[in-house]
Amino acid sequence: MPGQDELFIIMINKLRDLNARLNFFEKIFQQDLLNSFPISVGLPTGDKCNLKCIFCTDRVAKEDYKNISFDEFLKFTESLNFASSIQIQGWGEPLLNPDYGRIFDFVITKCKGARISFNTNGILLNEEWNNKFTSNENIFINISMNGSTKETYHQVMGANHFDKVIRNIQLLMKKKKEKKSLSPFVSLSFICLENNIHELPGFINLVADLGINCVILRELMILRKEHEKYVPHSRKVKGILAQTLENAKKRGVILDTSSFPISNFLNESAEKIEEFRGYDYPKYYQTCASPYYFNECHDPWTYFQVNTDGYVKICCFSDSIMGNIFKQSFSDIWNGDGYRYYRRNVNTSAPPEDCVRCVKKR
């Protein structure tokens, strides 16, 4: 007979499933007023960082950056009620937050069975974190590298931590192997820039050598006008992407291009889309042989993202504010005018202006 904890997990997973089914039908019928809760939630832990990447904000006015305390974090958690996928991080490095361990443990306990994810630069990964991440199920960690050599890493990331990060990744993968754990699922990400695009084929080999089988390819988000110079020239990109896809195919690396407009550079038709079903909540990845591209966006129905100041944005590609969780209730924001406007218009022939610029809609 299942114990109390097992019964709780069974019950909450059934509730998540019911919420997901309701959300699916509301999404399919393009309803703007929802009875379902968000499927995917992004909650902040702070925006302090220990790097100064060339594509990020200037990181000069340190007083503008802060960590979210555990007590502050609790104010955001109503949106977690039926979420199947939860990202716990802010704009900065989550492991810098001294309360991150408590926040992580709280989410793991409250949201048993959900997919928990975060992005990190990997500098602060250590034995304690490795034990925590390999002792829990459904953990997804993406490590931002953006280069396959020390020189390019230093140029792009603003610090000389390449060897340290590689060593930290090796120790994490070793711990995972020792414990015969499926968790965490680890990916490495690469933001394509004029400065680093030439290293992308070699990056695939680096990832494979580390025992990792997923690379997330990202388009540069222009946060400041001077960042436009980092956009890679299209004539250079096509050949590099073709070689990257070939390397990924040879090395068995999954290439996630959902945040990169690969179809702008390669015109091959999609051969297939691979579904990764290792955990409760399916995550779709583009295969190494398949420059498959999504044109429809469902974020206004499925996604709820809060930043450090409590502001809720429709997605990470938009600056449009839906409300503030410190001043409004979750339900007032989730079914407020902003969200309903995007639900009515995002997939029409005249989507909102920020959707026109988005990589998902091009």
C-alpha positions as CSV (number, residue, x, y, z in Angstrom):
1,M,0.0,0.0,0.0
2,P,1.5,3.4,-1.0
3,G,2.6,5.7,1.8
4,Q,1.4,9.2,2.6
5,D,4.1,10.8,0.5
6,E,3.4,8.5,-2.5
7,L,-0.3,9.2,-2.3
8,F,0.4,13.0,-2.3
9,I,2.6,12.7,-5.4
10,I,-0.1,10.6,-7.1
11,M,-2.8,13.1,-6.3
12,I,-0.8,16.2,-7.3
13,N,0.3,14.6,-10.5
14,K,-3.4,13.8,-11.4
15,L,-4.3,17.4,-10.6
16,R,-1.4,18.6,-12.9
17,D,-2.7,16.3,-15.6
18,L,-6.2,17.6,-15.3
19,N,-4.9,21.2,-15.4
20,A,-2.8,20.4,-18.4
21,R,-5.7,18.9,-20.2
22,L,-8.0,21.9,-19.5
23,N,-5.2,24.3,-20.5
24,F,-4.7,22.3,-23.8
25,F,-8.4,22.8,-24.8
26,E,-8.4,26.4,-23.8
27,K,-5.3,26.9,-25.9
28,I,-6.6,25.0,-28.9
29,F,-9.8,27.0,-28.9
30,Q,-7.8,30.2,-28.3
31,Q,-9.8,31.3,-25.3
32,D,-8.6,34.5,-23.7
33,L,-10.2,34.0,-20.2
34,L,-8.7,30.9,-18.6
35,N,-9.9,28.5,-15.9
36,S,-6.6,26.6,-16.0
37,F,-3.3,27.6,-14.3
38,P,0.0,28.1,-16.2
39,I,1.8,24.9,-17.2
40,S,5.2,26.5,-17.0
41,V,6.3,29.1,-14.4
42,G,9.5,31.1,-14.1
43,L,10.2,32.6,-10.7
44,P,13.1,34.9,-9.8
45,T,15.9,34.3,-7.3
46,G,17.8,37.5,-8.0
47,D,19.8,39.2,-10.7
48,K,23.3,39.4,-9.2
49,C,26.0,37.8,-11.4
50,N,29.7,36.9,-11.1
51,L,30.4,37.4,-14.9
52,K,30.2,40.3,-17.3
53,C,29.1,38.8,-20.6
54,I,29.5,41.1,-23.6
55,F,25.9,40.5,-24.7
56,C,24.3,41.2,-21.3
57,T,23.4,44.4,-19.4
58,D,26.3,46.6,-18.4
59,R,26.5,45.2,-14.8
60,V,27.9,48.5,-13.7
61,A,25.4,49.9,-11.2
62,K,25.6,47.1,-8.6
63,E,23.0,48.7,-6.4
64,D,20.4,47.9,-9.1
65,Y,21.0,44.2,-8.6
66,K,19.8,42.1,-5.7
67,N,19.1,38.6,-4.5
68,I,15.6,37.4,-3.6
69,S,15.3,36.2,0.0
70,F,13.4,33.0,0.8
71,D,10.6,35.0,2.4
72,E,10.3,37.2,-0.6
73,F,10.3,34.2,-2.9
74,L,7.2,32.8,-1.0
75,K,5.2,35.7,-2.3
76,F,5.5,34.4,-5.8
77,T,4.4,30.8,-5.3
78,E,0.6,30.9,-5.9
79,S,1.4,30.4,-9.6
80,L,3.1,27.1,-8.8
81,N,-0.2,25.3,-7.8
82,F,-0.5,23.1,-10.9
83,A,2.7,23.9,-12.8
84,S,4.4,21.0,-14.6
85,S,7.6,22.9,-15.4
86,I,9.2,25.4,-13.0
87,Q,12.3,27.5,-13.7
88,I,13.9,29.0,-10.6
89,Q,16.3,31.7,-11.5
90,G,16.5,35.4,-12.1
91,W,18.5,37.5,-14.6
92,G,21.8,36.6,-12.9
93,E,23.6,33.6,-11.5
94,P,21.1,31.7,-9.2
95,L,23.8,29.9,-7.2
96,L,25.1,33.3,-6.0
97,N,22.0,33.6,-3.9
98,P,22.7,32.4,-0.3
99,D,19.0,31.4,0.0
100,Y,19.0,29.4,-3.2
101,G,19.3,26.1,-1.4
102,R,16.2,26.8,0.7
103,I,14.3,28.0,-2.4
104,F,15.3,24.9,-4.3
105,D,14.3,22.6,-1.5
106,F,11.0,24.4,-1.0
107,V,10.1,24.0,-4.7
108,I,11.1,20.4,-4.8
109,T,8.9,19.6,-1.7
110,K,5.9,21.7,-2.8
111,C,6.0,20.6,-6.4
112,K,6.9,17.0,-6.2
113,G,7.0,15.4,-9.7
114,A,7.3,18.7,-11.6
115,R,10.2,19.5,-13.9
116,I,12.6,21.9,-12.1
117,S,15.1,23.8,-14.2
118,F,17.6,26.6,-14.1
119,N,20.4,28.2,-16.0
120,T,23.9,28.6,-14.5
121,N,27.3,29.6,-15.7
122,G,28.7,26.6,-13.7
123,I,31.4,28.5,-11.8
124,L,29.9,27.8,-8.4
125,L,28.9,24.2,-8.9
126,N,30.5,22.1,-6.2
127,E,30.2,18.8,-4.3
128,E,27.3,20.1,-2.2
129,W,25.3,21.2,-5.2
130,N,26.1,18.0,-7.1
131,N,24.8,15.9,-4.3
132,K,21.6,17.9,-4.1
133,F,20.9,17.9,-7.8
134,T,21.6,14.2,-8.3
135,S,19.5,13.3,-5.2
136,N,16.3,14.7,-6.7
137,E,14.3,13.7,-9.8
138,N,13.3,15.8,-12.8
139,I,16.1,18.4,-12.5
140,F,17.2,20.1,-15.7
141,I,20.3,22.2,-15.6
142,N,21.5,24.3,-18.5
143,I,25.1,25.6,-18.3
144,S,25.9,28.7,-20.4
145,M,29.3,28.3,-22.1
146,N,29.2,30.2,-25.4
147,G,32.6,29.0,-26.5
148,S,34.8,25.9,-27.0
149,T,38.2,27.5,-26.2
150,K,39.6,29.5,-23.3
151,E,40.2,32.5,-25.5
152,T,36.7,32.8,-26.9
153,Y,35.1,32.0,-23.5
154,H,37.1,34.8,-21.9
155,Q,36.2,37.3,-24.6
156,V,32.5,36.5,-24.5
157,M,32.0,35.9,-20.8
158,G,34.3,38.5,-19.4
159,A,36.3,36.2,-17.1
160,N,38.9,33.4,-17.3
161,H,36.9,30.5,-15.8
162,F,36.8,28.1,-18.7
163,D,38.9,25.4,-17.1
164,K,37.1,25.7,-13.8
165,V,33.7,25.3,-15.5
166,I,34.8,22.3,-17.5
167,R,36.1,20.7,-14.4
168,N,32.9,21.4,-12.5
169,I,30.9,19.9,-15.3
170,Q,33.1,16.8,-15.3
171,L,32.6,16.4,-11.5
172,L,28.8,16.8,-11.9
173,M,28.6,14.2,-14.6
174,K,30.9,11.9,-12.6
175,K,28.6,12.2,-9.5
176,K,25.6,11.5,-11.7
177,K,27.3,8.3,-13.1
178,E,28.4,7.2,-9.6
179,K,24.8,7.4,-8.3
180,K,23.4,5.9,-11.5
181,S,21.0,8.9,-11.5
182,L,19.0,10.1,-14.5
183,S,18.9,13.5,-12.9
184,P,20.0,16.1,-13.5
185,F,19.5,16.3,-17.3
186,V,22.3,18.6,-18.3
187,S,22.5,20.7,-21.5
188,L,25.1,23.4,-22.6
189,S,23.9,26.5,-24.3
190,F,25.6,28.7,-27.0
191,I,24.5,32.2,-27.9
192,C,25.5,32.8,-31.5
193,L,27.6,35.9,-31.9
194,E,29.9,37.2,-34.5
195,N,32.7,36.6,-32.0
196,N,32.1,32.9,-31.3
197,I,30.0,31.4,-34.2
198,H,33.2,29.9,-35.7
199,E,33.5,27.7,-32.7
200,L,30.1,26.2,-32.8
201,P,31.1,22.9,-34.7
202,G,33.9,22.4,-32.1
203,F,31.4,23.2,-29.3
204,I,29.4,20.1,-30.3
205,N,32.5,18.0,-29.9
206,L,33.3,19.5,-26.5
207,V,29.8,18.8,-25.3
208,A,30.0,15.2,-26.5
209,D,33.4,14.7,-24.9
210,L,31.8,15.8,-21.6
211,G,29.2,13.1,-21.8
212,I,26.4,15.5,-22.5
213,N,24.0,15.0,-25.4
214,C,22.1,18.3,-25.7
215,V,23.1,21.8,-27.0
216,I,20.7,24.7,-26.8
217,L,21.3,27.2,-29.6
218,R,20.2,30.7,-28.8
219,E,19.8,33.9,-30.9
220,L,21.3,37.1,-29.5
221,M,18.7,39.2,-27.6
222,I,19.6,42.9,-28.3
223,L,19.5,44.4,-24.9
224,R,21.5,47.5,-25.8
225,K,22.0,49.2,-29.2
226,E,25.8,48.6,-29.2
227,H,25.1,44.9,-29.0
228,E,24.0,44.9,-32.7
229,K,27.6,44.6,-33.7
230,Y,27.7,41.1,-32.2
231,V,25.0,39.7,-34.6
232,P,26.8,37.2,-36.8
233,H,26.9,37.8,-40.6
234,S,24.5,35.5,-42.4
235,R,26.9,34.6,-45.2
236,K,29.3,33.1,-42.6
237,V,26.5,31.4,-40.6
238,K,25.1,29.0,-43.2
239,G,28.2,27.0,-43.7
240,I,29.0,26.9,-40.0
241,L,25.5,25.7,-39.2
242,A,25.7,23.0,-41.8
243,Q,28.9,21.7,-40.2
244,T,27.4,21.9,-36.8
245,L,24.4,19.8,-37.8
246,E,26.7,17.2,-39.3
247,N,28.9,17.1,-36.2
248,A,25.8,16.8,-34.0
249,K,24.6,13.9,-36.1
250,K,27.9,12.1,-35.9
251,R,28.3,12.6,-32.1
252,G,24.7,11.9,-31.2
253,V,24.1,15.4,-29.8
254,I,20.6,16.8,-29.8
255,L,20.5,20.4,-31.1
256,D,17.7,22.5,-29.6
257,T,17.0,25.3,-32.1
258,S,13.7,26.4,-30.6
259,S,15.3,29.8,-29.6
260,F,17.3,30.2,-32.8
261,P,15.9,31.0,-36.3
262,I,17.8,28.2,-38.1
263,S,15.3,28.1,-41.0
264,N,16.6,31.6,-41.9
265,F,19.9,30.1,-42.8
266,L,19.2,26.5,-43.8
267,N,16.3,25.7,-46.1
268,E,16.1,21.9,-45.7
269,S,12.7,20.5,-44.8
270,A,12.3,19.0,-41.3
271,E,12.9,15.3,-41.3
272,K,11.6,14.6,-37.9
273,I,11.2,16.1,-34.4
274,E,12.4,14.0,-31.5
275,E,10.4,13.9,-28.3
276,F,12.5,13.6,-25.1
277,R,10.2,11.8,-22.6
278,G,12.6,11.1,-19.8
279,Y,10.4,12.9,-17.2
280,D,6.8,13.7,-16.5
281,Y,6.6,16.8,-18.6
282,P,7.7,16.3,-22.2
283,K,10.3,18.6,-23.6
284,Y,10.7,18.8,-27.4
285,Y,14.1,19.1,-28.9
286,Q,15.1,19.6,-32.5
287,T,17.2,16.7,-33.6
288,C,20.7,17.1,-35.1
289,A,19.3,16.2,-38.5
290,S,16.3,18.4,-38.3
291,P,16.1,22.2,-38.7
292,Y,12.5,22.1,-37.6
293,Y,10.8,25.4,-36.8
294,F,7.8,26.4,-34.8
295,N,5.6,29.3,-36.1
296,E,2.8,29.3,-33.5
297,C,3.3,30.6,-29.9
298,H,1.3,29.3,-26.9
299,D,3.2,31.2,-24.2
300,P,0.2,33.5,-23.3
301,W,-1.8,30.3,-22.3
302,T,1.0,28.3,-20.7
303,Y,3.7,30.5,-19.3
304,F,3.9,32.8,-16.3
305,Q,7.2,34.7,-15.6
306,V,8.0,37.0,-12.7
307,N,11.1,39.2,-12.5
308,T,13.0,40.3,-9.4
309,D,10.8,43.4,-8.9
310,G,7.6,41.4,-9.1
311,Y,6.8,42.4,-12.7
312,V,5.2,39.8,-14.9
313,K,6.2,39.6,-18.5
314,I,4.4,37.7,-21.2
315,C,7.7,35.9,-22.1
316,C,11.4,36.5,-22.0
317,F,11.5,38.0,-25.5
318,S,9.0,40.8,-24.7
319,D,9.2,43.9,-22.5
320,S,5.4,44.1,-22.2
321,I,4.3,44.1,-18.5
322,M,1.2,42.1,-17.6
323,G,1.2,43.3,-13.9
324,N,3.1,43.2,-10.7
325,I,2.7,40.3,-8.3
326,F,3.5,42.5,-5.3
327,K,0.5,44.8,-6.1
328,Q,-2.0,42.4,-7.7
329,S,-3.2,38.8,-7.2
330,F,-2.0,36.0,-9.4
331,S,-5.5,35.6,-10.9
332,D,-5.9,39.3,-11.6
333,I,-2.7,39.2,-13.7
334,W,-3.2,35.8,-15.3
335,N,-6.7,36.8,-16.6
336,G,-6.0,40.5,-16.8
337,D,-6.2,42.7,-19.9
338,G,-2.6,42.2,-20.9
339,Y,-2.6,38.4,-21.0
340,R,-6.1,38.4,-22.7
341,Y,-4.9,40.8,-25.4
342,Y,-1.9,38.6,-26.3
343,R,-4.1,35.4,-26.3
344,R,-6.5,37.1,-28.8
345,N,-3.7,38.4,-31.1
346,V,-0.5,36.4,-30.8
347,N,-1.4,33.8,-33.5
348,T,-3.3,36.1,-35.8
349,S,-2.0,37.7,-39.0
350,A,-1.4,40.9,-37.0
351,P,0.3,39.9,-33.8
352,P,1.7,42.4,-31.2
353,E,4.8,44.2,-32.3
354,D,7.2,42.4,-30.0
355,C,5.8,39.1,-31.3
356,V,6.7,40.1,-34.9
357,R,10.4,40.4,-33.8
358,C,10.4,37.2,-31.8
359,V,12.4,34.2,-33.0
360,K,9.3,31.9,-32.6
361,K,7.2,33.9,-35.0
362,R,9.6,34.7,-37.8
